[in-house]
Amino acid sequence: MAQSISLKDAERKAFITKTNDGLWDIFLGGYFLMFVIVLYLGPVLGDFWGSVMFLPYFALAYLAIWLIRKYVVTPRVGIVKFGRARKARLAKFTVVMVAINTSALILGILAVVSFGKVPGQIYPIILGMILLIGFSLAAYFLDYNRLYIYGLLVGFSPIVGEWLWNQGYASHHGLPITFGISGCIMILVGLVVFIQFLGDNPLPIEDSPAEKA
């Protein structure tokens, strides 16, 4: 039993070490900054082409993370293979995220269909709750505690943005300001974590006495 617990803890520690490199923080921050860019590109390119800008962004961002993980992260921490329990946990996370994204999509469709029929404050509250729940569940399944804080940031962003917009302090329902600030915070945290990760995990020196041993 003690061995099983120690193996479970070791796997959890390996998973956290493997994923706690700051890259996903940077990716998430860039994701929310992309919302800001699209809101301003809409009037220039149109809503359709402005939204299409998401696709090359996701492709390039994912490619960049994959390359950095392969050529920078993996040489420092090695390749980690996880057991059945961790894989099942990740599978549950995938199902939950699909459900969350589907809910957000349905909310967007309802917002378009019932535009003007439902008080505008309802949608920011619902969107904020979806973001908060989604980030909290992701933090739980991935053992990624910073996501709880990010969930609070982006969860309150639509609500605060709507208030700024109603007060005449911001355009586009205040989302460029609130999502922009949240995205910048995530990117800054990610950069700090990534730099610290590189310092804590230097590249192994080839043909060193320790490696030969």
C-alpha positions as CSV (number, residue, x, y, z in Angstrom):
1,M,0.0,0.0,0.0
2,A,2.8,2.4,0.9
3,Q,4.6,1.6,-2.3
4,S,1.4,2.2,-4.3
5,I,1.0,5.6,-2.6
6,S,4.6,6.5,-3.2
7,L,4.3,5.6,-6.9
8,K,1.2,7.6,-7.2
9,D,2.8,10.6,-5.6
10,A,5.9,10.2,-7.8
11,E,3.8,10.1,-10.9
12,R,1.9,13.2,-9.8
13,K,5.2,15.0,-9.2
14,A,6.5,13.9,-12.6
15,F,3.3,15.1,-14.3
16,I,3.5,18.5,-12.5
17,T,7.2,18.9,-13.4
18,K,6.6,18.0,-17.0
19,T,3.7,20.5,-17.5
20,N,4.8,23.2,-15.1
21,D,7.0,25.0,-17.6
22,G,4.9,28.1,-18.1
23,L,4.2,27.4,-21.8
24,W,0.5,26.8,-21.3
25,D,0.3,30.0,-19.2
26,I,1.7,31.8,-22.2
27,F,-0.7,30.0,-24.6
28,L,-3.7,30.8,-22.5
29,G,-2.6,34.5,-22.2
30,G,-2.2,34.7,-26.0
31,Y,-5.6,33.1,-26.4
32,F,-7.4,35.8,-24.5
33,L,-5.3,38.5,-26.1
34,M,-6.5,37.1,-29.4
35,F,-10.1,37.9,-28.4
36,V,-9.0,41.5,-28.1
37,I,-7.4,41.5,-31.6
38,V,-10.4,39.9,-33.2
39,L,-12.8,42.5,-31.7
40,Y,-10.8,45.2,-33.4
41,L,-10.3,43.3,-36.6
42,G,-14.0,42.7,-37.0
43,P,-14.8,46.1,-38.3
44,V,-11.9,46.0,-40.7
45,L,-12.1,42.4,-42.0
46,G,-15.7,41.6,-41.1
47,D,-17.0,39.3,-38.4
48,F,-16.3,36.1,-40.4
49,W,-12.7,36.8,-41.5
50,G,-12.0,38.4,-38.1
51,S,-13.0,35.1,-36.4
52,V,-11.1,33.0,-39.0
53,M,-7.9,34.6,-37.6
54,F,-8.3,32.2,-34.7
55,L,-7.4,29.2,-36.8
56,P,-3.8,30.2,-37.9
57,Y,-3.2,31.6,-34.4
58,F,-4.0,28.2,-32.8
59,A,-2.0,26.3,-35.4
60,L,1.1,28.5,-34.9
61,A,0.8,28.6,-31.1
62,Y,0.4,24.8,-30.9
63,L,3.3,24.3,-33.3
64,A,5.5,26.7,-31.2
65,I,4.6,24.9,-28.0
66,W,5.3,21.5,-29.5
67,L,8.7,22.6,-30.8
68,I,9.7,24.2,-27.5
69,R,8.6,21.1,-25.6
70,K,10.5,18.8,-28.0
71,Y,13.8,20.7,-28.2
72,V,13.9,22.7,-25.0
73,V,11.8,21.0,-22.3
74,T,12.2,17.3,-23.1
75,P,16.0,17.3,-23.1
76,R,15.8,18.7,-19.6
77,V,13.2,16.5,-18.0
78,G,13.1,13.5,-20.3
79,I,10.1,11.6,-21.6
80,V,7.4,10.8,-19.0
81,K,4.9,8.0,-19.5
82,F,1.9,8.0,-17.2
83,G,-0.1,5.2,-15.7
84,R,-3.7,4.2,-16.2
85,A,-5.1,6.4,-13.4
86,R,-3.5,9.5,-14.8
87,K,-4.6,8.7,-18.3
88,A,-8.2,8.2,-17.0
89,R,-8.0,11.5,-15.2
90,L,-6.9,13.2,-18.4
91,A,-9.7,11.5,-20.4
92,K,-12.3,12.9,-17.9
93,F,-10.7,16.3,-18.3
94,T,-11.2,16.1,-22.1
95,V,-14.8,15.1,-21.7
96,V,-15.5,18.0,-19.3
97,M,-13.7,20.5,-21.5
98,V,-15.8,19.4,-24.5
99,A,-18.9,19.9,-22.5
100,I,-17.8,23.4,-21.3
101,N,-16.9,24.5,-24.8
102,T,-20.2,23.2,-26.1
103,S,-22.0,25.1,-23.5
104,A,-20.1,28.3,-24.4
105,L,-21.0,27.7,-28.1
106,I,-24.7,27.2,-27.3
107,L,-24.6,30.4,-25.2
108,G,-23.1,32.3,-28.1
109,I,-25.8,31.0,-30.5
110,L,-28.6,31.9,-28.0
111,A,-27.1,35.4,-27.6
112,V,-27.3,35.9,-31.4
113,V,-30.8,34.4,-31.7
114,S,-32.4,36.2,-28.7
115,F,-30.4,39.5,-29.2
116,G,-32.4,42.3,-27.5
117,K,-34.9,40.0,-25.9
118,V,-32.8,39.1,-22.8
119,P,-31.2,41.6,-20.4
120,G,-27.6,42.2,-21.5
121,Q,-26.3,41.6,-18.0
122,I,-27.4,37.9,-18.1
123,Y,-24.9,36.8,-20.8
124,P,-21.7,38.2,-19.1
125,I,-22.7,36.5,-15.8
126,I,-23.4,33.1,-17.5
127,L,-20.1,33.4,-19.6
128,G,-18.2,34.3,-16.4
129,M,-19.6,31.3,-14.6
130,I,-18.7,29.0,-17.6
131,L,-15.2,30.3,-17.6
132,L,-14.8,30.0,-13.8
133,I,-16.1,26.5,-13.7
134,G,-14.1,25.4,-16.8
135,F,-10.8,26.7,-15.3
136,S,-11.5,25.3,-11.9
137,L,-12.2,21.8,-13.3
138,A,-9.1,22.0,-15.4
139,A,-7.1,23.0,-12.3
140,Y,-8.5,20.0,-10.5
141,F,-7.9,17.4,-13.2
142,L,-4.5,18.7,-14.2
143,D,-3.1,19.5,-10.8
144,Y,-2.5,23.0,-12.1
145,N,-3.3,25.3,-9.2
146,R,-2.6,28.5,-11.1
147,L,-5.7,27.8,-13.2
148,Y,-7.9,28.5,-10.1
149,I,-6.5,32.1,-10.1
150,Y,-6.8,32.4,-13.9
151,G,-10.4,31.2,-13.5
152,L,-11.2,34.1,-11.2
153,L,-9.5,36.5,-13.6
154,V,-11.4,35.5,-16.7
155,G,-14.5,34.6,-14.8
156,F,-15.0,38.2,-13.6
157,S,-13.7,39.7,-16.9
158,P,-17.1,39.7,-18.8
159,I,-18.9,41.1,-15.7
160,V,-16.4,43.9,-15.0
161,G,-16.2,44.5,-18.8
162,E,-20.0,44.9,-19.0
163,W,-19.9,47.4,-16.1
164,L,-17.2,49.4,-17.8
165,W,-19.2,49.4,-21.0
166,N,-22.4,50.5,-19.3
167,Q,-20.5,53.3,-17.6
168,G,-19.1,54.5,-20.9
169,Y,-15.5,53.8,-19.9
170,A,-14.8,51.1,-22.6
171,S,-15.9,49.8,-26.0
172,H,-16.8,46.3,-27.1
173,H,-18.4,45.5,-23.7
174,G,-15.1,46.2,-22.0
175,L,-13.6,42.8,-23.1
176,P,-10.5,44.3,-24.7
177,I,-9.6,45.8,-21.4
178,T,-10.5,42.9,-19.0
179,F,-9.4,40.0,-21.3
180,G,-6.4,42.0,-22.3
181,I,-5.3,42.5,-18.7
182,S,-6.0,38.9,-17.8
183,G,-4.0,37.7,-20.9
184,C,-1.0,39.9,-20.1
185,I,-1.0,38.6,-16.5
186,M,-1.0,35.0,-17.8
187,I,1.8,35.7,-20.3
188,L,3.9,37.4,-17.7
189,V,3.5,34.6,-15.2
190,G,4.3,32.1,-17.9
191,L,7.5,33.8,-18.9
192,V,8.6,34.0,-15.2
193,V,7.8,30.3,-14.7
194,F,9.6,29.3,-18.0
195,I,12.7,31.2,-17.1
196,Q,12.7,29.6,-13.7
197,F,12.1,26.2,-15.2
198,L,15.2,26.7,-17.5
199,G,17.3,27.7,-14.4
200,D,16.1,24.7,-12.3
201,N,16.5,22.2,-15.1
202,P,19.8,22.8,-17.0
203,L,20.8,20.7,-19.9
204,P,22.7,17.5,-18.9
205,I,26.4,17.7,-19.6
206,E,27.4,14.9,-21.9
207,D,30.2,12.5,-20.8
208,S,30.1,13.9,-17.3
209,P,31.2,11.6,-14.5
210,A,27.7,11.5,-13.0
211,E,26.2,10.5,-16.3
212,K,28.8,7.8,-16.8
213,A,28.0,6.5,-13.3
